[in-house]
Amino acid sequence: MHNTRHDESTYWLLLQLLLRSKHRINAVSEKRGLTGMQAHALSLLSPTTPQAMSSLSTHLGCDASNVTGIVDRLEGGGLAERNDNPADRRVKSVMLTTAGSKLREEFYDDLNEIELAELAGLTTDEQAELRRLITKVLASYE
């Protein structure tokens, strides 16, 4: 039985969309040899700007020991590199390698194919408006 109040909530609808698409995203991750968390980390990292491991932990929503394992596997695959922060050697930072950047682009291309199929019921203008609105909401997190 559905609760109409929840069914009409924007956040609830976004959650339903995310949960329904999660298996597709995980399939794309696996196709590229990544776990879902590794793919998420890959999407958050930059090839030009080092990110503190603590910041990555916050964005991934997991504790530091989990992030260490995720970065260990990315680093082991040649996708990321970890370095000391020159300003504070206690802080470790991580960034994508060239191979990591290439894999991230391939991953995005795979996700774009899913997006095209899932959003086929929307007009081009509706898709653009949806991207604009999502971008606006995401900006509030920065």
C-alpha positions as CSV (number, residue, x, y, z in Angstrom):
1,M,0.0,0.0,0.0
2,H,1.3,3.4,-1.0
3,N,1.3,6.5,1.2
4,T,0.2,9.3,-1.0
5,R,2.1,11.9,1.1
6,H,5.4,10.0,0.5
7,D,4.6,9.3,-3.2
8,E,4.3,13.0,-3.8
9,S,7.5,13.9,-2.0
10,T,10.3,15.0,-4.4
11,Y,12.9,13.4,-2.2
12,W,11.0,10.2,-2.0
13,L,10.7,10.1,-5.8
14,L,14.4,10.8,-6.2
15,L,15.2,8.0,-3.8
16,Q,13.0,5.6,-5.8
17,L,14.7,6.6,-9.0
18,L,18.1,6.1,-7.5
19,L,17.2,2.7,-6.0
20,R,15.7,1.5,-9.3
21,S,18.7,2.6,-11.3
22,K,21.3,1.3,-8.8
23,H,21.5,-2.2,-10.3
24,R,22.2,-0.7,-13.8
25,I,25.0,1.5,-12.4
26,N,26.5,-1.5,-10.5
27,A,26.3,-3.5,-13.8
28,V,28.3,-0.7,-15.6
29,S,30.8,-0.7,-12.7
30,E,31.3,-4.4,-12.9
31,K,31.7,-4.3,-16.7
32,R,34.6,-1.9,-16.0
33,G,36.0,-4.1,-13.2
34,L,34.9,-1.8,-10.4
35,T,32.8,-2.1,-7.3
36,G,30.0,0.5,-6.9
37,M,32.1,2.3,-4.3
38,Q,35.2,2.3,-6.5
39,A,33.2,3.7,-9.3
40,H,31.8,6.4,-7.0
41,A,35.3,7.3,-5.8
42,L,36.5,7.4,-9.4
43,S,33.7,9.8,-10.2
44,L,34.7,12.1,-7.3
45,L,38.4,12.2,-8.0
46,S,40.3,14.6,-10.3
47,P,43.4,14.0,-12.5
48,T,44.6,17.5,-11.7
49,T,43.5,18.4,-8.2
50,P,44.5,16.2,-5.3
51,Q,41.7,15.4,-2.8
52,A,42.3,14.7,0.8
53,M,41.4,11.2,1.9
54,S,39.2,12.6,4.6
55,S,37.2,14.7,2.1
56,L,36.8,11.6,-0.1
57,S,35.5,9.7,3.0
58,T,32.9,12.5,3.6
59,H,31.7,12.4,0.0
60,L,31.5,8.7,-0.1
61,G,29.7,8.5,3.2
62,C,32.0,5.9,4.8
63,D,34.7,5.8,7.4
64,A,38.4,6.3,6.7
65,S,39.3,2.6,6.8
66,N,36.8,1.9,4.0
67,V,38.2,4.7,1.9
68,T,41.7,3.4,2.5
69,G,40.7,0.0,1.1
70,I,38.9,1.6,-1.9
71,V,41.9,3.8,-2.7
72,D,44.3,0.8,-2.2
73,R,42.4,-1.1,-4.9
74,L,42.2,1.9,-7.3
75,E,45.9,2.5,-6.7
76,G,46.7,-1.2,-7.2
77,G,44.9,-1.1,-10.6
78,G,46.9,2.0,-11.6
79,L,43.8,4.2,-11.5
80,A,44.8,6.5,-8.7
81,E,47.8,7.7,-6.8
82,R,48.2,8.7,-3.2
83,N,50.6,11.3,-2.0
84,D,51.5,13.2,1.1
85,N,50.2,16.7,1.3
86,P,53.2,19.1,1.2
87,A,51.6,21.4,3.7
88,D,50.8,18.7,6.2
89,R,52.4,15.3,5.8
90,R,49.8,13.7,8.1
91,V,47.2,14.4,5.4
92,K,47.2,11.9,2.5
93,S,45.7,13.1,-0.8
94,V,44.6,11.1,-3.8
95,M,44.1,11.9,-7.5
96,L,43.4,10.0,-10.7
97,T,46.1,8.7,-13.0
98,T,45.9,9.0,-16.8
99,A,44.5,5.4,-16.8
100,G,42.0,6.4,-14.1
101,S,40.8,9.4,-16.1
102,K,40.4,7.2,-19.2
103,L,38.4,4.6,-17.3
104,R,36.2,7.3,-15.8
105,E,35.4,8.7,-19.2
106,E,34.5,5.2,-20.4
107,F,32.3,4.7,-17.4
108,Y,30.6,8.0,-18.1
109,D,30.0,7.0,-21.7
110,D,28.4,3.7,-20.5
111,L,26.2,5.7,-18.1
112,N,25.2,8.0,-20.8
113,E,23.8,5.1,-22.8
114,I,21.7,4.1,-19.8
115,E,20.5,7.6,-19.4
116,L,19.4,7.9,-23.0
117,A,17.3,4.7,-22.7
118,E,15.8,5.6,-19.3
119,L,14.9,9.2,-20.3
120,A,13.6,8.3,-23.7
121,G,10.1,9.2,-22.5
122,L,11.1,12.8,-22.0
123,T,11.5,15.4,-24.7
124,T,14.9,17.0,-25.3
125,D,13.7,20.1,-23.6
126,E,12.4,18.2,-20.6
127,Q,15.8,16.3,-20.3
128,A,17.6,19.6,-20.4
129,E,15.4,21.1,-17.7
130,L,15.8,18.0,-15.6
131,R,19.6,18.3,-15.8
132,R,19.4,22.0,-15.0
133,L,17.3,21.4,-11.9
134,I,19.5,18.5,-10.7
135,T,22.6,20.6,-11.2
136,K,21.0,23.4,-9.2
137,V,20.2,21.1,-6.3
138,L,23.6,19.5,-6.4
139,A,25.2,23.0,-6.2
140,S,23.7,23.4,-2.7
141,Y,25.9,20.6,-1.5
142,E,29.1,22.4,-2.3
